[in-house]
């Protein structure tokens, strides 16, 4: 048995129950550097708890998946948040789910607008990084520390994720 859902556009309101949208459509901004730069301030909070915990920055180079996507596994990070900001103006797929008794509940799928990123709070179930159509680099802010910061859940019945019309 396969279950299906279609991704929808990523908006701040639609994604609020799952984390933060990272983009410049944000009221808290102001000029800095003698007016030569606009700072979009406090878009999200990086979480890092546990032994020797610290927030780190990395670049992930991700390869696209074929669509429709078969979603058979989701992961979460119990000791820290995880933010993904694309380094190119291309959309990517975001799939998230609330926890239901230690496992992901029904997934929700979103397609970012070019230039949007996301911040997942700790313990939020999410799919792996999923570019659409071409390889893509991401600036990633997440947690390093002594504890193992990943849990995986494999679905007994996978989900099939469809992109909305207009996406390849």
FENUR-V616412 format. One record per pair of residues at least 12 apart in sequence whose C-alpha atoms are under 10 Angstrom apart, sorted by the first residue. I is the first residue (numbers start at 0). J is the second residue. D is the distance in whole Angstrom. If there is no record, write none. Layout:
BEGIN
i=I j=J d=D
i=I j=J d=D
END
This chain:
BEGIN
i=0 j=155 d=9
i=0 j=156 d=6
i=0 j=157 d=8
i=0 j=158 d=9
i=1 j=69 d=9
i=1 j=70 d=10
i=1 j=71 d=10
i=1 j=155 d=10
i=1 j=156 d=6
i=1 j=157 d=5
i=1 j=158 d=6
i=1 j=159 d=7
i=2 j=69 d=9
i=2 j=70 d=9
i=2 j=105 d=10
i=2 j=156 d=7
i=2 j=157 d=6
i=2 j=158 d=5
i=2 j=159 d=6
i=2 j=160 d=9
i=3 j=67 d=9
i=3 j=68 d=10
i=3 j=69 d=9
i=3 j=70 d=10
i=3 j=106 d=10
i=3 j=157 d=9
i=3 j=158 d=5
i=3 j=159 d=5
i=3 j=160 d=6
i=3 j=161 d=7
i=4 j=67 d=10
i=4 j=105 d=10
i=4 j=106 d=8
i=4 j=107 d=8
i=4 j=108 d=7
i=4 j=158 d=7
i=4 j=159 d=6
i=4 j=160 d=5
i=4 j=161 d=6
i=4 j=162 d=9
i=4 j=163 d=10
i=5 j=67 d=9
i=5 j=107 d=9
i=5 j=108 d=7
i=5 j=109 d=8
i=5 j=110 d=10
i=5 j=159 d=8
i=5 j=160 d=6
i=5 j=161 d=5
i=5 j=162 d=6
i=5 j=163 d=6
i=5 j=164 d=10
i=6 j=92 d=8
i=6 j=93 d=8
i=6 j=94 d=8
i=6 j=107 d=7
i=6 j=108 d=4
i=6 j=109 d=5
i=6 j=110 d=6
i=6 j=111 d=10
i=6 j=160 d=7
i=6 j=161 d=6
i=6 j=162 d=5
i=6 j=163 d=6
i=6 j=164 d=10
i=7 j=92 d=9
i=7 j=93 d=10
i=7 j=107 d=9
i=7 j=108 d=6
i=7 j=109 d=5
i=7 j=110 d=6
i=7 j=111 d=9
i=7 j=161 d=10
i=7 j=162 d=8
i=7 j=163 d=7
i=8 j=92 d=10
i=8 j=93 d=10
i=8 j=108 d=9
i=8 j=109 d=5
i=8 j=110 d=5
i=8 j=111 d=6
i=8 j=112 d=7
i=8 j=162 d=10
i=8 j=163 d=9
i=9 j=90 d=10
i=9 j=91 d=10
i=9 j=92 d=9
i=9 j=93 d=8
i=9 j=108 d=9
i=9 j=109 d=5
i=9 j=110 d=5
i=9 j=111 d=5
i=9 j=112 d=7
i=9 j=115 d=8
i=9 j=116 d=9
i=9 j=117 d=9
i=10 j=24 d=10
i=10 j=109 d=9
i=10 j=110 d=9
i=10 j=111 d=8
i=10 j=112 d=9
i=10 j=115 d=9
i=11 j=24 d=9
i=11 j=25 d=10
i=11 j=117 d=10
i=13 j=107 d=10
i=13 j=109 d=9
i=14 j=93 d=10
i=14 j=95 d=9
i=14 j=107 d=9
i=14 j=108 d=10
i=14 j=109 d=8
i=14 j=117 d=9
i=16 j=95 d=10
i=16 j=96 d=10
i=16 j=97 d=9
i=17 j=94 d=10
i=17 j=95 d=7
i=17 j=96 d=8
i=17 j=97 d=7
i=17 j=107 d=9
i=17 j=117 d=9
i=17 j=118 d=9
i=17 j=119 d=7
i=17 j=120 d=8
i=17 j=123 d=7
i=17 j=124 d=9
i=17 j=125 d=9
i=18 j=43 d=8
i=18 j=44 d=10
i=18 j=80 d=9
i=18 j=81 d=10
i=18 j=82 d=9
i=18 j=95 d=9
i=18 j=117 d=7
i=18 j=118 d=6
i=18 j=119 d=5
i=18 j=120 d=6
i=18 j=121 d=9
i=18 j=123 d=8
i=19 j=42 d=7
i=19 j=43 d=6
i=19 j=44 d=9
i=19 j=82 d=9
i=19 j=116 d=8
i=19 j=117 d=6
i=19 j=118 d=5
i=19 j=119 d=7
i=19 j=120 d=8
i=20 j=42 d=8
i=20 j=43 d=8
i=20 j=82 d=9
i=20 j=83 d=10
i=20 j=84 d=10
i=20 j=111 d=9
i=20 j=115 d=7
i=20 j=116 d=6
i=20 j=117 d=5
i=20 j=118 d=6
i=20 j=119 d=9
i=21 j=39 d=9
i=21 j=41 d=10
i=21 j=42 d=6
i=21 j=43 d=8
i=21 j=82 d=9
i=21 j=83 d=8
i=21 j=84 d=7
i=21 j=85 d=10
i=21 j=114 d=8
i=21 j=115 d=6
i=21 j=116 d=5
i=21 j=117 d=5
i=21 j=118 d=7
i=22 j=39 d=8
i=22 j=42 d=8
i=22 j=84 d=9
i=22 j=112 d=9
i=22 j=113 d=10
i=22 j=114 d=7
i=22 j=115 d=5
i=22 j=116 d=6
i=22 j=117 d=9
i=23 j=37 d=10
i=23 j=38 d=9
i=23 j=39 d=6
i=23 j=40 d=9
i=23 j=42 d=9
i=23 j=114 d=9
i=23 j=115 d=8
i=24 j=39 d=9
i=24 j=115 d=9
i=25 j=39 d=7
i=25 j=40 d=8
i=25 j=41 d=10
i=25 j=42 d=8
i=26 j=39 d=8
i=26 j=40 d=9
i=26 j=42 d=10
i=27 j=39 d=6
i=27 j=40 d=6
i=27 j=41 d=8
i=27 j=42 d=8
i=28 j=40 d=6
i=28 j=41 d=9
i=28 j=42 d=10
i=42 j=117 d=10
i=42 j=118 d=9
i=43 j=80 d=10
i=43 j=82 d=9
i=43 j=117 d=9
i=43 j=118 d=7
i=43 j=119 d=9
i=43 j=120 d=9
i=44 j=80 d=8
i=44 j=81 d=10
i=44 j=82 d=9
i=44 j=118 d=8
i=44 j=119 d=10
i=44 j=120 d=8
i=45 j=79 d=7
i=45 j=80 d=6
i=45 j=81 d=7
i=45 j=82 d=8
i=45 j=118 d=8
i=45 j=119 d=9
i=45 j=120 d=8
i=45 j=121 d=9
i=45 j=140 d=7
i=45 j=141 d=7
i=45 j=142 d=8
i=46 j=78 d=8
i=46 j=79 d=5
i=46 j=80 d=5
i=46 j=81 d=8
i=46 j=119 d=10
i=46 j=120 d=7
i=46 j=121 d=7
i=46 j=140 d=10
i=46 j=141 d=8
i=46 j=142 d=7
i=47 j=77 d=9
i=47 j=78 d=6
i=47 j=79 d=4
i=47 j=80 d=7
i=47 j=81 d=10
i=47 j=121 d=8
i=47 j=141 d=8
i=47 j=142 d=5
i=47 j=143 d=8
i=47 j=144 d=8
i=48 j=77 d=9
i=48 j=78 d=5
i=48 j=79 d=6
i=48 j=80 d=9
i=48 j=121 d=9
i=48 j=142 d=8
i=48 j=143 d=9
i=48 j=144 d=8
i=48 j=146 d=9
i=49 j=77 d=10
i=49 j=78 d=6
i=49 j=79 d=9
i=49 j=142 d=10
i=49 j=143 d=9
i=49 j=144 d=7
i=49 j=145 d=7
i=49 j=146 d=7
i=49 j=147 d=10
i=49 j=148 d=10
i=50 j=78 d=10
i=50 j=143 d=9
i=50 j=144 d=6
i=50 j=145 d=5
i=50 j=146 d=7
i=51 j=142 d=10
i=51 j=143 d=8
i=51 j=144 d=5
i=51 j=145 d=6
i=51 j=146 d=9
i=52 j=78 d=8
i=52 j=79 d=9
i=52 j=142 d=7
i=52 j=143 d=6
i=52 j=144 d=4
i=52 j=145 d=7
i=52 j=146 d=9
i=53 j=79 d=9
i=53 j=141 d=8
i=53 j=142 d=6
i=53 j=143 d=6
i=53 j=144 d=6
i=54 j=79 d=8
i=54 j=80 d=9
i=54 j=81 d=9
i=54 j=140 d=7
i=54 j=141 d=6
i=54 j=142 d=5
i=54 j=143 d=6
i=54 j=144 d=9
i=55 j=81 d=10
i=55 j=139 d=8
i=55 j=140 d=6
i=55 j=141 d=5
i=55 j=142 d=6
i=55 j=143 d=7
i=55 j=144 d=10
i=56 j=81 d=10
i=56 j=82 d=9
i=56 j=138 d=7
i=56 j=139 d=6
i=56 j=140 d=5
i=56 j=141 d=7
i=56 j=142 d=9
i=56 j=143 d=10
i=57 j=83 d=10
i=57 j=137 d=8
i=57 j=138 d=6
i=57 j=139 d=5
i=57 j=140 d=7
i=57 j=141 d=8
i=58 j=83 d=9
i=58 j=84 d=9
i=58 j=85 d=9
i=58 j=86 d=9
i=58 j=136 d=7
i=58 j=137 d=5
i=58 j=138 d=5
i=58 j=139 d=6
i=58 j=140 d=9
i=59 j=83 d=9
i=59 j=84 d=10
i=59 j=85 d=9
i=59 j=86 d=10
i=59 j=128 d=9
i=59 j=135 d=8
i=59 j=136 d=6
i=59 j=137 d=5
i=59 j=138 d=7
i=59 j=139 d=7
i=60 j=85 d=10
i=60 j=86 d=10
i=60 j=128 d=9
i=60 j=130 d=10
i=60 j=134 d=7
i=60 j=135 d=6
i=60 j=136 d=4
i=60 j=137 d=6
i=60 j=138 d=9
i=61 j=127 d=10
i=61 j=128 d=7
i=61 j=129 d=7
i=61 j=130 d=7
i=61 j=131 d=10
i=61 j=133 d=9
i=61 j=134 d=6
i=61 j=135 d=5
i=61 j=136 d=6
i=61 j=137 d=8
i=62 j=128 d=9
i=62 j=129 d=7
i=62 j=130 d=7
i=62 j=131 d=9
i=62 j=132 d=9
i=62 j=133 d=7
i=62 j=134 d=4
i=62 j=135 d=7
i=62 j=136 d=9
i=63 j=91 d=9
i=63 j=92 d=10
i=63 j=128 d=9
i=63 j=129 d=6
i=63 j=130 d=5
i=63 j=131 d=5
i=63 j=132 d=6
i=63 j=133 d=6
i=63 j=134 d=6
i=63 j=135 d=8
i=64 j=92 d=10
i=64 j=128 d=10
i=64 j=129 d=7
i=64 j=130 d=7
i=64 j=131 d=7
i=64 j=132 d=8
i=64 j=133 d=9
i=64 j=134 d=9
i=65 j=129 d=10
i=65 j=130 d=10
i=65 j=131 d=8
i=65 j=132 d=8
i=65 j=167 d=9
i=66 j=131 d=9
i=66 j=132 d=9
i=66 j=159 d=9
i=66 j=160 d=7
i=66 j=161 d=7
i=66 j=162 d=7
i=66 j=166 d=10
i=66 j=167 d=8
i=67 j=158 d=10
i=67 j=159 d=6
i=67 j=160 d=5
i=67 j=161 d=5
i=67 j=162 d=7
i=67 j=167 d=10
i=68 j=92 d=10
i=68 j=129 d=9
i=68 j=157 d=10
i=68 j=158 d=8
i=68 j=159 d=6
i=68 j=160 d=5
i=68 j=161 d=7
i=68 j=162 d=9
i=69 j=157 d=6
i=69 j=158 d=6
i=69 j=159 d=5
i=69 j=160 d=6
i=69 j=161 d=9
i=70 j=94 d=9
i=70 j=106 d=9
i=70 j=126 d=8
i=70 j=127 d=9
i=70 j=153 d=9
i=70 j=154 d=8
i=70 j=156 d=9
i=70 j=157 d=6
i=70 j=158 d=5
i=70 j=159 d=6
i=70 j=160 d=7
i=71 j=126 d=9
i=71 j=152 d=8
i=71 j=153 d=6
i=71 j=154 d=5
i=71 j=155 d=8
i=71 j=156 d=7
i=71 j=157 d=5
i=71 j=158 d=7
i=71 j=159 d=9
i=72 j=103 d=9
i=72 j=124 d=10
i=72 j=125 d=9
i=72 j=126 d=7
i=72 j=127 d=8
i=72 j=151 d=7
i=72 j=152 d=5
i=72 j=153 d=4
i=72 j=154 d=6
i=72 j=155 d=9
i=72 j=157 d=8
i=72 j=158 d=9
i=73 j=94 d=9
i=73 j=95 d=8
i=73 j=96 d=9
i=73 j=102 d=9
i=73 j=103 d=7
i=73 j=106 d=9
i=73 j=123 d=10
i=73 j=124 d=6
i=73 j=125 d=5
i=73 j=126 d=5
i=73 j=127 d=7
i=73 j=150 d=8
i=73 j=151 d=6
i=73 j=152 d=5
i=73 j=153 d=7
i=73 j=154 d=8
i=74 j=95 d=9
i=74 j=96 d=10
i=74 j=102 d=9
i=74 j=103 d=9
i=74 j=122 d=9
i=74 j=123 d=8
i=74 j=124 d=5
i=74 j=125 d=5
i=74 j=126 d=6
i=74 j=127 d=7
i=74 j=149 d=7
i=74 j=150 d=5
i=74 j=151 d=4
i=74 j=152 d=6
i=74 j=153 d=9
i=75 j=95 d=10
i=75 j=96 d=10
i=75 j=98 d=10
i=75 j=102 d=10
i=75 j=103 d=9
i=75 j=119 d=9
i=75 j=120 d=9
i=75 j=121 d=7
i=75 j=122 d=5
i=75 j=123 d=5
i=75 j=124 d=5
i=75 j=125 d=6
i=75 j=126 d=9
i=75 j=127 d=10
i=75 j=148 d=8
i=75 j=149 d=6
i=75 j=150 d=5
i=75 j=151 d=7
i=75 j=152 d=9
i=76 j=119 d=9
i=76 j=120 d=8
i=76 j=121 d=5
i=76 j=122 d=5
i=76 j=123 d=7
i=76 j=124 d=8
i=76 j=125 d=9
i=76 j=141 d=9
i=76 j=142 d=9
i=76 j=147 d=9
i=76 j=148 d=5
i=76 j=149 d=5
i=76 j=150 d=6
i=76 j=151 d=9
i=77 j=120 d=9
i=77 j=121 d=5
i=77 j=122 d=5
i=77 j=123 d=8
i=77 j=124 d=10
i=77 j=142 d=10
i=77 j=146 d=9
i=77 j=147 d=9
i=77 j=148 d=6
i=77 j=149 d=7
i=77 j=150 d=8
i=78 j=120 d=10
i=78 j=121 d=6
i=78 j=122 d=8
i=78 j=141 d=10
i=78 j=142 d=7
i=78 j=143 d=9
i=78 j=144 d=9
i=78 j=145 d=10
i=78 j=146 d=8
i=78 j=147 d=8
i=78 j=148 d=6
i=78 j=149 d=8
i=79 j=119 d=9
i=79 j=120 d=7
i=79 j=121 d=5
i=79 j=122 d=8
i=79 j=123 d=10
i=79 j=140 d=10
i=79 j=141 d=6
i=79 j=142 d=5
i=79 j=143 d=8
i=79 j=144 d=10
i=79 j=148 d=7
i=79 j=149 d=10
i=80 j=118 d=7
i=80 j=119 d=6
i=80 j=120 d=4
i=80 j=121 d=4
i=80 j=122 d=8
i=80 j=123 d=9
i=80 j=140 d=8
i=80 j=141 d=6
i=80 j=142 d=7
i=80 j=148 d=10
i=81 j=117 d=8
i=81 j=118 d=6
i=81 j=119 d=5
i=81 j=120 d=7
i=81 j=121 d=7
i=81 j=122 d=10
i=81 j=123 d=10
i=81 j=139 d=7
i=81 j=140 d=6
i=81 j=141 d=4
i=81 j=142 d=7
i=82 j=116 d=7
i=82 j=117 d=6
i=82 j=118 d=4
i=82 j=119 d=6
i=82 j=120 d=9
i=82 j=137 d=9
i=82 j=138 d=8
i=82 j=139 d=5
i=82 j=140 d=5
i=82 j=141 d=6
i=82 j=142 d=10
i=83 j=115 d=9
i=83 j=116 d=5
i=83 j=117 d=5
i=83 j=118 d=6
i=83 j=119 d=9
i=83 j=128 d=8
i=83 j=136 d=10
i=83 j=137 d=6
i=83 j=138 d=6
i=83 j=139 d=5
i=83 j=140 d=7
i=83 j=141 d=9
i=84 j=114 d=8
i=84 j=115 d=7
i=84 j=116 d=4
i=84 j=117 d=7
i=84 j=118 d=9
i=84 j=136 d=9
i=84 j=137 d=5
i=84 j=138 d=5
i=84 j=139 d=6
i=84 j=140 d=9
i=85 j=111 d=10
i=85 j=113 d=8
i=85 j=114 d=6
i=85 j=115 d=7
i=85 j=116 d=6
i=85 j=117 d=9
i=85 j=130 d=9
i=85 j=135 d=7
i=85 j=136 d=6
i=85 j=137 d=4
i=85 j=138 d=6
i=85 j=139 d=9
i=86 j=113 d=10
i=86 j=114 d=8
i=86 j=115 d=10
i=86 j=116 d=10
i=86 j=135 d=7
i=86 j=136 d=6
i=86 j=137 d=5
i=86 j=138 d=7
i=87 j=113 d=8
i=87 j=114 d=7
i=87 j=115 d=10
i=87 j=135 d=7
i=87 j=136 d=7
i=87 j=137 d=8
i=88 j=112 d=8
i=88 j=113 d=4
i=88 j=114 d=5
i=88 j=115 d=8
i=88 j=135 d=9
i=89 j=111 d=8
i=89 j=112 d=7
i=89 j=113 d=5
i=89 j=114 d=7
i=89 j=115 d=9
i=89 j=130 d=8
i=89 j=131 d=8
i=89 j=132 d=9
i=89 j=133 d=9
i=89 j=134 d=10
i=89 j=135 d=8
i=89 j=136 d=10
i=90 j=109 d=10
i=90 j=110 d=6
i=90 j=111 d=5
i=90 j=112 d=5
i=90 j=113 d=5
i=90 j=114 d=7
i=90 j=115 d=8
i=90 j=116 d=9
i=90 j=129 d=10
i=90 j=130 d=7
i=90 j=131 d=7
i=90 j=132 d=9
i=90 j=133 d=10
i=90 j=135 d=9
i=90 j=166 d=10
i=91 j=109 d=8
i=91 j=110 d=6
i=91 j=111 d=6
i=91 j=112 d=8
i=91 j=113 d=8
i=91 j=114 d=10
i=91 j=115 d=9
i=91 j=116 d=9
i=91 j=128 d=8
i=91 j=129 d=6
i=91 j=130 d=4
i=91 j=131 d=5
i=91 j=132 d=9
i=91 j=133 d=10
i=91 j=135 d=9
i=92 j=108 d=7
i=92 j=109 d=6
i=92 j=110 d=5
i=92 j=111 d=7
i=92 j=112 d=10
i=92 j=126 d=9
i=92 j=127 d=9
i=92 j=128 d=8
i=92 j=129 d=5
i=92 j=130 d=6
i=92 j=131 d=7
i=92 j=160 d=10
i=92 j=162 d=8
i=93 j=106 d=10
i=93 j=107 d=8
i=93 j=108 d=6
i=93 j=109 d=5
i=93 j=110 d=6
i=93 j=111 d=7
i=93 j=116 d=9
i=93 j=117 d=8
i=93 j=125 d=8
i=93 j=126 d=7
i=93 j=127 d=8
i=93 j=128 d=8
i=93 j=129 d=7
i=93 j=130 d=9
i=94 j=106 d=6
i=94 j=107 d=6
i=94 j=108 d=4
i=94 j=109 d=6
i=94 j=110 d=9
i=94 j=124 d=8
i=94 j=125 d=6
i=94 j=126 d=5
i=94 j=127 d=8
i=94 j=128 d=9
i=94 j=129 d=9
i=94 j=160 d=9
i=95 j=107 d=5
i=95 j=108 d=7
i=95 j=109 d=9
i=95 j=119 d=9
i=95 j=123 d=7
i=95 j=124 d=6
i=95 j=125 d=4
i=95 j=126 d=6
i=95 j=127 d=10
i=96 j=108 d=9
i=96 j=123 d=7
i=96 j=124 d=5
i=96 j=125 d=6
i=96 j=126 d=9
i=97 j=122 d=9
i=97 j=123 d=6
i=97 j=124 d=6
i=97 j=125 d=9
i=98 j=122 d=8
i=98 j=123 d=7
i=98 j=124 d=7
i=101 j=122 d=10
i=101 j=124 d=10
i=101 j=152 d=9
i=102 j=124 d=8
i=102 j=150 d=10
i=102 j=151 d=9
i=102 j=152 d=7
i=102 j=153 d=9
i=102 j=154 d=9
i=103 j=123 d=9
i=103 j=124 d=6
i=103 j=125 d=8
i=103 j=151 d=10
i=103 j=152 d=7
i=103 j=153 d=9
i=103 j=154 d=9
i=104 j=124 d=9
i=105 j=158 d=9
i=106 j=124 d=9
i=106 j=125 d=8
i=106 j=126 d=9
i=106 j=158 d=8
i=106 j=160 d=10
i=107 j=125 d=9
i=107 j=160 d=9
i=108 j=125 d=10
i=108 j=126 d=9
i=108 j=160 d=7
i=108 j=161 d=9
i=108 j=162 d=9
i=109 j=160 d=10
i=109 j=162 d=9
i=109 j=163 d=9
i=110 j=129 d=10
i=110 j=130 d=10
i=110 j=131 d=9
i=110 j=162 d=8
i=110 j=163 d=8
i=110 j=166 d=10
i=116 j=137 d=9
i=116 j=138 d=9
i=116 j=139 d=10
i=117 j=139 d=10
i=118 j=139 d=9
i=118 j=140 d=9
i=118 j=141 d=9
i=119 j=141 d=9
i=120 j=141 d=10
i=121 j=141 d=10
i=121 j=142 d=10
i=121 j=148 d=9
i=122 j=148 d=10
i=122 j=149 d=9
i=122 j=150 d=9
i=124 j=150 d=9
i=124 j=151 d=9
i=124 j=152 d=9
i=125 j=151 d=10
i=126 j=151 d=10
i=131 j=162 d=9
i=131 j=166 d=8
i=131 j=167 d=8
i=132 j=166 d=9
i=132 j=167 d=7
END
